[in-house]
Amino acid sequence: MSLQDRRDNFIIIGENIHTTRIVLRKGRFVVQGEDGAERIRFTTPDGDRFLNMPEKMQRSADFEEGRVKYVQAGIHAAMSDNAEEVETGMAFLQNMVRRQVEAGAHFLDLNVDEISIRRKEQEAAMRWLVPTIAGMCDTPLSIDSSCIGTIAAGLESADSDRPVMLNSASLERLDALDLAVQYNCHVIATAAGFDGMPQNTEERVINASQVVDAAVGKGIPLNRIYIDPLIFPISVDAEFGIHCLEAIRQLREKYGSEVHISGGFSNVSFGIPVRRLVNDAFTNLAVDAGADSGIIDPVTSPLARVFSADRESGPYKLAESMLLGNDEFCKTYLKAFRAGELK
């Protein structure tokens, strides 16, 4: 598979319908009404709408620290017993789906892990969310959770006549592959190990290979497998970028053109300013290395912009150098940011 083929056929797994997603209380998406109550603003083709904050959310530590889990608020509203709240919540979700689909998402990744700390409530929310989102679009869904029971609940609720993705299988939960076989899923195979996250390139390749080989052994074809080498924030360790990029190169060489290589590319920019610049640079580097898919937000990271970026510009080269491990502690990049050189 050539570089141009990977760009032309890049598969977008839209990442945003997650109850973990946040906006800042002091940001543009949270407004205060005349009654003093804070509400979440979302913009539809017909204009701005406003979503109430659930009382439970207002009592949370996240809220007190200035963070609002807006997708969680939308799902709570849409699942409530209040007709007006339901209408607003459904409009909110419909708007999220519309924007992701119009931006080119090939799958929509759904995650309800933080809707509740109770597993049964998580499973109930997933059983509700899957057919609800499926009724809003024709785009296949990706069922994502840290709990295998919640994934199973989502797959049970999915339309058997439509493609579906399981996110994810790993060495610590190879039983997810049995679900993938049962429901004829596309499956994300991560590089997580039995005892935690991989520490270097070698562990990524070894762990991911064992999951892929187990999947193939169960009859899952390579073209339904999406390898996630696991991408960690460059702000934590300057080597994280090159560990992942080298793993992508080795896995592409090992499994050839049929397998897909993906990952949560935006993870790399956590804790770094001008995240879009860093995300764009990393996406290009990952595709150069062999990735043909990404768990990304196509609204904030449109591929037309990503792939046409001026890779010779000063800001881009600073981001790329940082991602390639040439900027210890991100010092040069952060200095440029403080000097206003990354605009």
C-alpha positions in Angstrom: 0.0 0.0 0.0 1.6 3.3 -1.1 1.6 6.5 0.9 -0.9 8.0 -1.6 -3.2 4.9 -1.2 -3.2 5.3 2.5 -4.1 9.0 2.2 -6.8 8.4 -0.4 -8.4 5.5 1.6 -7.8 6.7 5.1 -10.5 5.3 7.5 -11.8 7.7 10.1 -13.1 6.3 13.3 -14.9 9.4 14.7 -13.9 9.7 18.4 -16.3 12.3 19.8 -19.4 10.5 21.1 -17.7 9.7 24.4 -18.9 10.5 27.9 -15.2 11.3 28.7 -15.2 14.3 26.4 -14.9 17.7 28.1 -15.2 21.4 27.4 -14.0 24.2 29.8 -16.5 26.1 31.9 -14.7 29.3 30.9 -14.7 28.3 27.2 -17.1 29.3 24.5 -19.3 26.3 24.8 -20.5 27.1 28.3 -22.7 30.1 28.8 -24.6 31.6 31.7 -28.3 32.3 31.3 -30.3 35.2 32.8 -31.2 33.0 35.7 -27.5 32.5 36.5 -27.5 28.8 35.5 -24.7 27.5 33.3 -25.7 25.8 30.1 -23.9 24.0 27.3 -24.2 25.8 23.9 -24.3 23.8 20.7 -24.8 25.1 17.2 -27.2 23.4 14.8 -28.0 24.5 11.2 -31.0 26.3 12.7 -29.0 28.2 15.3 -27.7 27.9 18.8 -29.3 25.5 21.3 -28.7 25.2 25.0 -28.4 22.1 27.1 -29.0 22.1 30.9 -26.3 20.8 33.2 -27.5 17.8 35.2 -27.4 18.4 39.0 -25.2 15.4 39.4 -22.7 16.9 37.1 -22.7 20.2 38.9 -21.7 18.4 42.1 -18.8 16.6 40.5 -15.1 17.3 41.0 -14.7 17.9 37.3 -17.2 20.6 37.4 -15.6 22.3 40.4 -12.3 22.2 38.6 -13.7 23.9 35.5 -14.4 20.9 33.3 -17.8 19.9 31.8 -18.4 16.5 30.3 -20.8 17.7 27.7 -21.5 14.4 25.9 -22.5 12.9 29.2 -24.9 15.8 29.8 -26.4 15.3 26.4 -27.0 11.5 26.9 -28.4 12.1 30.4 -30.9 14.7 28.9 -31.9 12.4 26.1 -32.5 9.5 28.4 -34.5 11.5 31.0 -38.2 11.5 31.8 -38.6 15.2 31.0 -40.0 15.7 27.5 -38.3 19.0 27.0 -34.9 17.7 28.2 -35.3 14.7 25.9 -35.9 16.9 22.9 -32.9 19.0 23.6 -30.7 16.0 24.3 -31.7 14.2 21.1 -31.0 17.4 19.1 -27.6 17.6 20.8 -26.7 14.0 19.8 -28.2 14.4 16.3 -26.0 17.5 15.8 -22.9 15.6 17.0 -23.6 12.7 14.6 -24.4 15.1 11.7 -21.1 16.9 12.1 -19.0 13.7 12.3 -20.7 12.1 9.3 -20.5 15.3 7.2 -16.8 15.5 8.0 -16.2 12.0 6.6 -16.3 9.6 9.6 -16.4 5.9 8.4 -17.3 4.7 12.0 -18.7 6.5 15.0 -17.0 5.4 18.2 -19.5 5.2 21.2 -18.4 5.1 24.8 -20.5 5.5 27.9 -18.0 4.5 30.6 -18.5 7.7 32.6 -22.3 7.9 32.4 -22.2 6.1 35.8 -19.9 4.2 38.1 -22.4 1.3 38.2 -21.8 -1.3 35.5 -25.5 -2.1 35.0 -26.2 1.5 34.3 -23.4 1.7 31.8 -24.7 -1.4 30.0 -28.2 0.1 30.0 -26.9 3.3 28.6 -25.1 1.5 25.8 -28.1 -0.6 25.0 -30.0 2.7 24.6 -27.3 4.6 22.8 -26.5 2.1 20.0 -29.9 1.9 18.4 -30.5 5.6 19.0 -27.4 6.7 17.1 -27.9 4.0 14.5 -31.3 5.6 13.9 -29.7 9.0 13.1 -27.3 7.9 10.3 -26.2 5.0 8.1 -22.6 5.2 9.4 -21.3 2.0 11.1 -20.8 2.2 14.8 -17.8 1.3 16.9 -18.6 0.0 20.4 -16.0 1.1 22.8 -15.6 0.5 26.6 -13.1 -0.5 29.2 -15.7 -3.2 30.3 -16.3 -6.2 28.1 -19.9 -6.5 29.5 -20.7 -3.0 28.2 -19.2 -3.9 24.8 -21.4 -7.0 24.7 -24.5 -5.0 25.6 -23.7 -2.6 22.7 -23.2 -5.4 20.2 -26.4 -7.2 21.3 -28.2 -3.9 20.5 -26.6 -3.3 17.1 -28.3 -3.9 13.8 -27.1 -7.3 12.6 -27.4 -6.1 9.0 -24.9 -3.3 9.4 -21.1 -3.4 9.9 -20.0 -2.9 13.5 -16.6 -2.4 15.1 -15.4 -3.7 18.5 -13.1 -1.4 20.4 -11.1 -3.1 21.7 -9.3 -6.5 22.1 -6.0 -6.9 23.9 -3.9 -9.6 25.6 -5.6 -8.9 28.9 -9.0 -9.5 27.3 -8.7 -11.9 24.4 -12.3 -13.0 25.1 -13.3 -9.8 23.1 -12.2 -11.7 20.0 -15.0 -14.3 20.7 -17.5 -11.4 20.7 -16.0 -10.2 17.4 -16.4 -13.6 15.9 -20.0 -13.9 17.2 -21.1 -10.6 15.8 -18.9 -10.6 12.7 -17.1 -7.4 13.8 -14.3 -5.3 12.6 -12.0 -5.2 15.7 -9.4 -2.9 17.1 -6.5 -4.8 18.5 -4.4 -2.8 20.9 -0.8 -3.2 22.0 -1.7 -3.3 25.7 0.0 -6.1 27.6 -1.0 -8.5 30.3 0.5 -6.3 33.0 -0.1 -2.8 31.6 0.9 -0.5 28.8 3.9 -1.1 26.5 7.1 0.7 27.4 8.8 0.8 24.0 8.6 -0.2 20.3 9.4 -3.9 20.9 6.6 -4.4 23.5 4.1 -2.7 21.2 5.0 -5.0 18.3 5.1 -8.2 20.4 1.8 -7.5 22.2 -0.1 -6.3 19.1 1.2 -9.3 17.1 -0.1 -11.8 19.6 -3.6 -10.2 19.5 -3.6 -10.1 15.7 -2.4 -13.7 15.4 -5.1 -14.8 17.9 -7.7 -13.0 15.9 -6.6 -14.6 12.6 -6.6 -17.9 14.4 -10.2 -17.4 15.2 -11.0 -16.7 11.6 -11.1 -12.9 11.6 -9.6 -11.7 8.3 -6.8 -9.2 8.4 -8.8 -6.6 6.6 -11.2 -6.5 9.5 -8.4 -5.9 12.1 -7.3 -2.4 13.1 -4.0 -2.4 15.1 -3.7 0.3 17.7 -0.1 0.6 18.8 -1.2 2.9 21.6 -0.2 6.6 21.5 0.9 8.4 24.7 1.4 12.1 25.3 4.7 13.5 24.0 4.6 15.9 27.0 5.4 13.0 29.3 8.3 11.4 27.4 10.1 12.7 24.3 10.5 9.0 23.1 6.8 8.2 23.0 6.3 9.5 19.5 9.1 7.5 17.9 8.2 4.4 19.9 4.8 4.4 18.3 5.9 5.4 14.8 8.6 2.7 14.6 6.0 0.1 15.8 3.7 1.2 13.0 6.5 0.7 10.5 7.3 -2.8 11.8 3.7 -3.9 12.0 3.0 -2.7 8.5 6.0 -4.6 7.2 5.0 -7.7 9.2 1.4 -7.9 8.2 1.4 -6.2 4.7 -1.3 -4.1 3.1 -4.4 -6.0 4.2 -4.3 -5.2 7.9 -5.3 -1.7 9.1 -3.2 0.4 11.5 -5.0 3.0 13.5 -4.8 4.7 16.9 -6.0 7.6 19.0 -3.7 10.2 17.3 -4.9 13.2 19.4 -3.6 11.5 22.6 -0.1 12.6 21.5 -0.9 16.3 22.2 -2.3 16.1 25.7 -0.7 18.8 27.8 0.7 20.7 24.8 -0.5 24.1 23.4 -1.7 24.5 19.8 -2.9 20.8 19.8 -4.2 20.9 16.3 -0.7 21.6 14.9 0.7 18.7 16.9 -2.1 16.4 15.9 -1.8 17.3 12.2 2.0 16.7 12.3 1.6 13.3 14.1 -1.1 12.1 11.8 1.1 12.8 8.8 4.1 11.0 10.4 1.9 8.0 11.3 0.6 7.8 7.7 4.2 8.1 6.4 5.1 5.2 8.7 2.2 3.0 7.5 -1.0 3.9 9.3 -4.2 3.9 7.1 -6.7 4.8 9.8 -7.1 7.0 12.9 -9.4 7.4 15.8 -9.8 11.1 15.3 -12.3 14.0 15.3 -12.8 14.8 11.6 -14.4 18.1 12.4 -11.4 19.6 14.2 -8.9 17.5 12.1 -10.2 17.5 8.5 -8.0 15.3 6.4 -7.9 17.8 3.6 -6.1 20.2 5.9 -3.9 17.6 7.5 -2.6 16.1 4.3 -2.1 19.5 2.6 -0.2 21.1 5.6 2.9 23.1 4.8 5.5 20.7 6.3 8.3 23.2 5.7 6.8 25.9 7.7 8.5 26.9 11.0 5.7 25.9 13.3 5.1 22.6 11.6 8.8 21.7 11.7 9.0 22.5 15.4 6.0 20.2 16.1 7.5 17.5 13.9 10.9 17.7 15.6 9.3 17.4 19.0 7.3 14.3 17.9 10.5 12.7 16.6 12.2 13.0 20.0 14.5 15.9 19.1 13.1 18.4 21.6 13.7 17.2 25.1 10.9 18.2 27.5 9.3 20.0 24.5 11.4 23.1 25.5 11.9 24.5 22.0 8.3 24.1 21.1 7.0 25.7 24.3 9.5 28.5 24.0 8.2 29.2 20.4 4.6 29.1 21.7 5.4 31.7 24.5 7.0 33.9 21.9 3.9 33.7 19.7 5.6 31.8 16.9 3.1 29.0 16.4 0.2 31.0 15.1 
